[in-house]
Amino acid sequence: MERFLSKLFEKLSNTKAGVIFAFLFFVAGILLCIFGFFKTLFIILFTAAGFFVGAFLFSDTSKFKKFLDRILPPGRFR
């Protein structure tokens, strides 16, 4: 995942900002037309939350194991 993000940021740094934001606003406009404002906002918030959880929690396996131990205490199944 780290290699993917580094390659993505490398490609984005070589691309003009106008093209990137035109694409982002096009996608946002399509979402608004199809779903409406609040449903689009809901999709964007959960996408951002999923990205941050994935980036911070799953970046280190020890953090993930500690998180699982808090939710599912170690017992006879692990």
Sine and cosine of phi, psi and omega as CSV:
sin_phi,cos_phi,sin_psi,cos_psi,sin_omega,cos_omega
0.00,0.00,-0.59,0.80,-0.02,-1.00
-0.92,0.39,-0.63,0.78,0.05,-1.00
-0.92,0.40,-0.63,0.78,0.02,-1.00
-0.88,0.47,-0.72,0.69,-0.01,-1.00
-0.92,0.40,-0.62,0.79,0.02,-1.00
-0.92,0.40,-0.63,0.77,0.06,-1.00
-0.92,0.38,-0.62,0.78,0.02,-1.00
-0.90,0.43,-0.72,0.69,0.02,-1.00
-0.91,0.41,-0.55,0.84,0.05,-1.00
-0.91,0.42,-0.68,0.73,0.03,-1.00
-0.92,0.38,-0.62,0.78,0.00,-1.00
-0.93,0.36,-0.51,0.86,0.02,-1.00
-0.94,0.33,-0.44,0.90,0.04,-1.00
-1.00,0.07,-0.21,0.98,-0.03,-1.00
-1.00,-0.07,0.52,-0.86,0.03,-1.00
-0.94,0.34,0.59,-0.81,-0.04,-1.00
-0.91,0.42,-0.51,0.86,0.00,-1.00
-0.88,0.47,-0.63,0.77,0.00,-1.00
-0.93,0.38,-0.67,0.74,-0.02,-1.00
-0.90,0.44,-0.75,0.66,-0.04,-1.00
-0.95,0.31,-0.49,0.87,0.09,-1.00
-0.89,0.45,-0.68,0.74,0.04,-1.00
-0.91,0.42,-0.70,0.72,0.00,-1.00
-0.89,0.46,-0.68,0.73,0.00,-1.00
-0.95,0.30,-0.49,0.87,0.10,-1.00
-0.90,0.44,-0.72,0.69,0.03,-1.00
-0.89,0.45,-0.67,0.74,0.03,-1.00
-0.89,0.45,-0.64,0.77,0.03,-1.00
-0.91,0.42,-0.66,0.75,0.04,-1.00
-0.90,0.44,-0.69,0.72,0.03,-1.00
-0.88,0.48,-0.66,0.76,0.02,-1.00
-0.91,0.42,-0.63,0.78,0.01,-1.00
-0.93,0.37,-0.62,0.78,-0.06,-1.00
-0.98,0.18,-0.75,0.66,-0.17,-0.99
-0.97,-0.23,-0.44,0.90,-0.11,-0.99
0.99,-0.14,0.11,-0.99,-0.14,-0.99
-0.92,0.39,-0.80,0.60,-0.13,-0.99
-0.94,0.34,-0.58,0.81,0.05,-1.00
-0.93,0.36,-0.60,0.80,0.06,-1.00
-0.91,0.41,-0.67,0.74,0.04,-1.00
-0.88,0.48,-0.66,0.75,0.05,-1.00
-0.87,0.50,-0.71,0.70,0.01,-1.00
-0.89,0.46,-0.69,0.72,-0.03,-1.00
-0.92,0.39,-0.67,0.75,0.00,-1.00
-0.90,0.43,-0.69,0.73,0.00,-1.00
-0.95,0.33,-0.52,0.86,0.08,-1.00
-0.91,0.41,-0.69,0.73,0.03,-1.00
-0.91,0.42,-0.67,0.74,0.03,-1.00
-0.89,0.45,-0.66,0.75,0.04,-1.00
-0.90,0.44,-0.62,0.78,0.03,-1.00
-0.90,0.43,-0.72,0.69,-0.04,-1.00
-0.93,0.38,-0.62,0.78,0.06,-1.00
-0.90,0.45,-0.70,0.71,0.01,-1.00
-0.91,0.41,-0.63,0.78,-0.04,-1.00
-0.95,0.32,-0.65,0.76,-0.08,-1.00
-1.00,-0.03,-0.64,0.77,-0.10,-0.99
-0.99,0.15,-0.67,0.74,-0.08,-1.00
-1.00,-0.06,0.05,1.00,0.03,-1.00
-0.96,0.29,-0.47,0.89,-0.01,-1.00
-0.80,-0.60,0.80,-0.60,-0.07,-1.00
-0.93,0.38,-0.49,0.87,0.02,-1.00
-0.93,0.37,-0.59,0.81,0.08,-1.00
-0.90,0.44,-0.64,0.77,0.00,-1.00
-0.91,0.41,-0.66,0.75,0.03,-1.00
-0.91,0.41,-0.63,0.78,0.05,-1.00
-0.91,0.42,-0.63,0.77,0.03,-1.00
-0.89,0.45,-0.69,0.72,0.04,-1.00
-0.91,0.41,-0.59,0.81,0.03,-1.00
-0.92,0.39,-0.52,0.86,0.06,-1.00
-0.95,0.30,-0.63,0.78,-0.03,-1.00
-0.99,0.16,-0.76,0.65,-0.02,-1.00
-0.88,-0.47,0.99,-0.14,-0.04,-1.00
-0.87,0.49,0.60,-0.80,-0.01,-1.00
-0.89,0.45,0.73,-0.69,-0.03,-1.00
-0.52,-0.86,-0.66,-0.75,-0.09,-1.00
-0.98,0.18,-0.22,0.98,-0.04,-1.00
-1.00,-0.02,-0.31,0.95,0.01,-1.00
-0.86,-0.51,0.00,0.00,0.00,0.00
